[in-house]
């Protein structure tokens, strides 16, 4: 007998990814305004690569959540 327990992945402090993306975009030559505008989208895009690998694992999560602490922003995905 075994129990099925859903796995839910929660990623906190997602805004740190935003900061890293912002810095990387500025290093690539974007001005402050453009880098700020594009940082969140770039952070989410790079995160999706990691998440895709997570969902291919043996004990993949049923869903995942990421949170940005600065605006209490939360995205919930179900794949």
C-alpha positions in Angstrom: 0.0 0.0 0.0 1.3 3.5 -0.8 0.0 7.0 -0.7 0.1 9.5 -3.5 1.3 12.8 -2.2 1.2 15.8 -4.6 4.5 17.6 -5.0 4.3 21.4 -5.2 7.4 23.5 -5.8 7.5 26.9 -4.2 10.2 29.4 -5.2 10.5 32.4 -3.0 12.6 35.6 -3.5 12.0 35.4 -7.3 12.9 39.1 -7.4 16.5 38.1 -7.0 16.2 36.6 -10.5 14.8 39.9 -11.7 17.9 41.7 -10.3 20.3 39.3 -12.0 18.5 39.7 -15.3 18.5 43.5 -14.9 22.3 43.4 -14.3 22.9 41.0 -17.3 20.8 43.2 -19.6 22.8 46.3 -18.6 26.0 44.4 -19.2 24.7 43.6 -22.7 24.3 47.3 -23.4 20.7 48.1 -22.5 20.1 51.4 -20.9 18.6 51.5 -17.4 15.0 52.0 -18.5 15.0 49.2 -21.1 16.8 46.8 -18.8 14.3 47.5 -16.0 11.4 47.0 -18.5 12.7 43.7 -19.8 14.2 42.2 -16.6 11.1 40.5 -15.3 10.3 38.9 -18.6 13.9 37.7 -19.0 13.9 36.3 -15.5 10.7 34.3 -16.2 12.0 33.1 -19.5 15.3 31.8 -17.9 13.3 30.2 -15.1 11.1 28.3 -17.5 14.1 26.3 -18.6 14.8 25.2 -15.1 11.1 24.4 -14.5 10.9 22.3 -17.7 13.7 20.1 -16.3 11.9 19.9 -13.0 8.8 18.6 -14.7 10.8 15.9 -16.5 12.1 14.5 -13.2 10.8 11.2 -11.6 8.9 12.9 -8.8 7.7 15.9 -10.8 5.5 18.5 -9.1 1.8 18.8 -9.8 2.3 22.6 -9.9 4.8 25.3 -9.1 4.6 28.8 -7.7 7.1 31.6 -7.8 6.9 34.8 -5.7 8.4 38.2 -5.9 8.7 39.7 -2.5 8.7 43.4 -3.6 5.2 43.4 -5.0 3.7 40.2 -3.5 3.3 38.8 -7.0 2.6 35.2 -7.3 2.2 33.0 -10.4 0.6 29.6 -10.2 1.1 27.2 -13.0 -0.4 23.8 -13.5 1.2 21.6 -16.2 
